[in-house]
Amino acid sequence: MSVTPSTYVAGMEFWAQRTISPVDGREGWTIVDDGYIEHQRAGEYLRAVVDRGGSVGTARTYAGRLALWLGWACTSAVDECSPSVEQVAAFARWLERTPSRKHRPGRNRRQADDASVVTLRAARSPGTVDGIVAVVVEFVRFSASRGWCTQQVAERLSSRVELWFIPLTMDRGERTDQPVVQRRTVRRRRVERAPATLSGEQVGALVDACGNVRDRFVVEALYATGLRVAELCGLHLADLHLLPSAAHLGCQVTGAHLHVVRREDNENGALAKSLWPRTLPVTTGLVRCHNAYRLARDAVPAAAESDYLLVNLWRPPLGRALRPDSVERLFVSISAKVGFYARPHMLRHSFASEVALSSKDPALVKALLGHASVRSTDVYMHSRWDDMRAAVDAHQDAHGVVS
């Protein structure tokens, strides 16, 4: 049963909730309150995210971020669909200073790694705050398209202009934490921090910590291709062309490679983020790792009959396509063994950063990662300290030292 926003009470919290369609079994996400009653408008928005081409993973991320906004709006008596710029600014400041729910003590702690740990600093980075605010802006725009707010409200929250937070100095020399909006519109922040990556030695440690050949192949494949987890889990055997030539299959691409194809009907819910297919080269080392995995895979009759590349080999149902959340759990397990934090997407960041460093070509990185815009690739084109030091030393050697 759905309820209208007028029935919500101040202080109510909202949570992202996974859904399964009773008609076709498709996975989705919505938002529910403490009584597990769906937020009608948020649910409609999240369904639209998937309907317009977004992945289930995107809907899951948006659901968690939007749930924070809805809870804050209820507590602050703010119209969730029609906020002012100042109210969005206040929400962003709250995000910066309030620990995430997993770090809170008590019943709202939910999935905290250590129940006794409460961070003393803000748990959300500027990039995280920026992403949450961006989802709020998109929700308001969707609200305008549904007539839940005026178009003028959405236009004032344009994501192309900036929201600044400047501590005020009062006449008495006191400081206030109130946000100061320099303009009547909201601009997404520019975050210069490089993405979290892993070194080659750390990746090797992850591979060594894997307990079987399939898991080793998963780690190697993520690092060697930069694939997203859902893209890797969505691969079919027909997508891999690992011979020098695939002309006999009607493919004119030379050398070992794989094709990333978006499929809506994957049984494991693995949906490639990009609507457009792309082709990625495959290294010789990954081909050898793949061959070792295929020997173990095809020795299981139920797995040999499956068209999916990654399947269950040791736990029932045997031969079922491996789910993306199973890969996430794998990394939780092996990162605990090696003693450092590691998640699948960090291997994508590592791949992209190393390609960017060697090629200095953002268009190449964009094509390999499947980004829709080269702007998404800019974060990988960051300068490293060693590179800056080498450039300064080279300049000194060429022109001498100025005394």
DORO-671229 format. One line per 10 residues: their letters; for each residue x, y, z of C-alpha. Coordinates in steps of 0.2 Angstrom, whole numbers, plus 5000, padded with zeros to 4 digits. Example, Ala and Ser with C-alpha at 12.3 -4.5 7.8 and 13.67 -1.06 7.14 Angstrom:
2
as = 5062/4978/5039  5068/4995/5036
% end
This chain:
403
msvtpstyva = 5000/5000/5000  5006/5017/4996  5003/5033/5006  5004/5051/5001  5017/5064/5008  5004/5072/5019  5003/5057/5030  5022/5057/5035  5027/5064/5052  5042/5073/5057
gmefwaqrti = 5057/5062/5063  5051/5048/5051  5066/5039/5043  5066/5031/5026  5076/5016/5019  5080/5009/5002  5071/4993/4999  5074/4980/4986  5059/4974/4976  5055/4959/4966
spvdgregwt = 5041/4960/4952  5028/4946/4955  5025/4946/4936  5042/4943/4928  5053/4942/4944  5063/4958/4939  5073/4966/4953  5070/4985/4957  5072/4997/4971  5060/5008/4981
ivddgyiehq = 5059/5018/4997  5049/5013/5013  5047/5021/5030  5049/5013/5047  5033/5004/5044  5038/4997/5028  5026/5008/5018  5032/5013/5001  5034/5031/4998  5023/5033/4982
rageylravv = 5032/5047/4973  5050/5040/4977  5045/5023/4971  5038/5031/4955  5054/5040/4952  5065/5025/4955  5055/5015/4943  5057/5028/4930  5076/5028/4932  5076/5009/4927
drggsvgtar = 5063/5012/4913  5074/5026/4905  5089/5014/4904  5097/5015/4921  5103/4999/4929  5097/4991/4945  5113/4996/4953  5110/5014/4949  5092/5013/4956  5099/5005/4972
tyagrlalwl = 5112/5020/4974  5098/5033/4970  5086/5025/4983  5099/5026/4997  5103/5044/4993  5085/5049/4991  5080/5041/5007  5092/5052/5016  5083/5067/5008  5066/5062/5012
gwactsavde = 5070/5058/5031  5079/5075/5032  5064/5084/5024  5052/5076/5036  5062/5081/5051  5065/5099/5044  5047/5102/5038  5053/5104/5020  5042/5100/5005  5052/5086/4998
cspsveqvaa = 5047/5089/4980  5048/5108/4980  5063/5114/4991  5071/5131/4990  5090/5133/4986  5093/5138/5004  5084/5122/5010  5095/5111/4998  5110/5120/5005  5105/5116/5023
farwlertps = 5103/5098/5018  5120/5097/5010  5128/5105/5026  5119/5092/5037  5126/5078/5026  5144/5085/5028  5142/5085/5047  5131/5070/5051  5139/5053/5051  5131/5040/5039
rkhrpgrnrr = 5118/5028/5047  5130/5014/5047  5141/5023/5059  5127/5028/5071  5126/5020/5088  5110/5011/5092  5095/5004/5082  5099/5014/5067  5116/5008/5065  5111/4995/5053
qaddasvvtl = 5126/4988/5044  5140/4995/5054  5156/4985/5053  5160/4988/5071  5146/4992/5083  5158/5001/5095  5165/5013/5081  5158/5031/5079  5168/5042/5068  5173/5059/5075
raarspgtvd = 5174/5067/5058  5161/5069/5044  5158/5052/5037  5154/5059/5019  5167/5066/5008  5163/5081/4997  5161/5069/4982  5148/5059/4991  5138/5075/4996  5139/5081/4979
givavvvefv = 5132/5064/4972  5117/5064/4985  5113/5082/4981  5113/5078/4962  5100/5064/4965  5089/5077/4975  5090/5089/4960  5085/5075/4948  5070/5070/4959  5064/5088/4960
rfsasrgwct = 5065/5089/4941  5055/5073/4940  5043/5080/4952  5041/5095/4940  5037/5084/4926  5024/5075/4936  5016/5092/4942  5021/5089/4960  5030/5106/4960  5032/5120/4948
qqvaerlssr = 5045/5121/4934  5053/5136/4941  5058/5126/4957  5067/5114/4946  5075/5127/4936  5082/5136/4952  5090/5120/4956  5100/5118/4940  5115/5107/4942  5125/5117/4931
velwfipltm = 5128/5131/4944  5136/5130/4961  5131/5130/4979  5144/5137/4990  5146/5135/5009  5156/5149/5017  5157/5151/5036  5151/5169/5040  5161/5180/5052  5149/5190/5063
drgertdqpv = 5151/5207/5069  5157/5201/5086  5170/5189/5078  5159/5174/5080  5157/5161/5067  5141/5153/5061  5138/5137/5052  5124/5143/5041  5127/5140/5023  5128/5156/5012
vqrrtvrrrr = 5121/5154/4994  5131/5165/4983  5118/5163/4969  5100/5158/4967  5105/5141/4959  5114/5126/4964  5130/5121/4956  5138/5103/4958  5154/5104/4967  5170/5100/4958
verapatlsg = 5179/5086/4967  5197/5084/4962  5202/5070/4973  5208/5055/4964  5198/5039/4965  5203/5025/4977  5215/5012/4968  5225/4997/4972  5243/4994/4968  5249/4979/4957
eqvgalvdac = 5255/4971/4973  5239/4973/4982  5229/4965/4967  5242/4951/4968  5238/4948/4986  5219/4948/4982  5222/4935/4969  5232/4924/4981  5219/4925/4994  5206/4918/4983
gnvrdrfvve = 5201/4900/4987  5197/4894/4969  5201/4897/4951  5184/4905/4947  5187/4919/4961  5205/4921/4954  5198/4924/4937  5185/4937/4943  5199/4947/4952  5210/4946/4937
alyatglrva = 5196/4950/4924  5191/4966/4934  5209/4972/4935  5213/4968/4917  5198/4975/4908  5191/4989/4920  5173/4981/4918  5160/4985/4931  5154/4970/4941  5137/4969/4933
elcglhladl = 5146/4969/4916  5157/4955/4921  5143/4945/4928  5132/4948/4913  5145/4941/4900  5139/4926/4890  5151/4913/4883  5147/4920/4865  5154/4937/4871  5171/4931/4872
hllpsaahlg = 5182/4930/4857  5199/4924/4864  5207/4917/4848  5218/4928/4836  5204/4929/4824  5185/4928/4826  5181/4930/4808  5173/4913/4808  5160/4920/4820  5156/4935/4809
cqvtgahlhv = 5167/4946/4820  5180/4957/4811  5189/4963/4827  5206/4955/4827  5215/4948/4843  5208/4942/4859  5194/4953/4865  5176/4953/4873  5160/4961/4869  5150/4970/4883
vrrednenga = 5132/4969/4878  5117/4976/4888  5104/4962/4891  5088/4966/4900  5084/4947/4903  5099/4941/4912  5094/4929/4925  5106/4936/4938  5100/4954/4935  5117/4959/4929
lakslwprtl = 5113/4974/4918  5127/4984/4909  5126/5002/4913  5129/5009/4896  5115/5007/4883  5128/5005/4869  5139/4989/4867  5158/4991/4867  5172/4979/4863  5187/4977/4875
pvttglvrch = 5204/4969/4871  5210/4955/4882  5227/4952/4888  5236/4935/4885  5238/4933/4904  5219/4935/4906  5216/4922/4892  5227/4909/4902  5217/4913/4918  5201/4911/4908
nayrlardav = 5206/4894/4901  5211/4888/4918  5194/4893/4925  5185/4885/4910  5192/4868/4914  5185/4869/4931  5169/4876/4925  5165/4864/4911  5169/4849/4923  5153/4853/4932
paaaesdyll = 5139/4846/4920  5126/4860/4926  5139/4873/4923  5144/4867/4906  5126/4868/4900  5125/4887/4905  5128/4901/4892  5134/4912/4906  5153/4914/4909  5152/4916/4928
vnlwrpplgr = 5142/4902/4936  5139/4894/4953  5151/4879/4954  5151/4873/4972  5135/4879/4980  5117/4876/4973  5109/4880/4962  5124/4873/4952  5126/4882/4935  5116/4897/4940
alrpdsverl = 5123/4913/4934  5134/4922/4947  5125/4937/4954  5134/4954/4956  5131/4954/4975  5140/4938/4976  5156/4946/4969  5154/4960/4982  5153/4947/4996  5168/4939/4988
fvsisakvgf = 5178/4955/4990  5173/4958/5008  5179/4940/5012  5196/4941/5003  5199/4959/5009  5198/4953/5027  5211/4940/5023  5223/4952/5016  5221/4965/5029  5217/4980/5018
yarphmlrhs = 5200/4987/5011  5196/4982/4993  5180/4982/4983  5177/4977/4965  5175/4995/4958  5193/4999/4965  5200/4988/4952  5190/4998/4938  5198/5013/4946  5215/5005/4946
fasevalssk = 5214/5000/4928  5208/5017/4922  5221/5026/4932  5235/5016/4925  5229/5017/4907  5227/5036/4909  5244/5037/4916  5252/5028/4901  5242/5034/4887  5238/5052/4893
dpalvkallg = 5223/5050/4881  5206/5054/4890  5196/5048/4874  5205/5031/4875  5200/5029/4893  5183/5034/4889  5181/5021/4876  5188/5007/4887  5177/5012/4902  5161/5014/4892
hasvrstdvy = 5158/5032/4899  5145/5042/4890  5155/5058/4891  5174/5062/4892  5170/5073/4907  5168/5057/4917  5185/5052/4913  5193/5068/4919  5195/5061/4937  5207/5048/4931
mhsrwddmra = 5218/5061/4922  5225/5067/4939  5243/5071/4941  5253/5060/4953  5267/5066/4964  5280/5056/4956  5275/5063/4939  5276/5081/4945  5293/5078/4953  5299/5070/4937
avdahqdahg = 5293/5085/4927  5301/5098/4939  5317/5088/4938  5317/5088/4919  5313/5106/4918  5328/5110/4930  5340/5099/4920  5334/5107/4904  5335/5125/4910  5346/5125/4925
vvs = 5343/5131/4943  5338/5149/4945  5348/5156/4960
% end
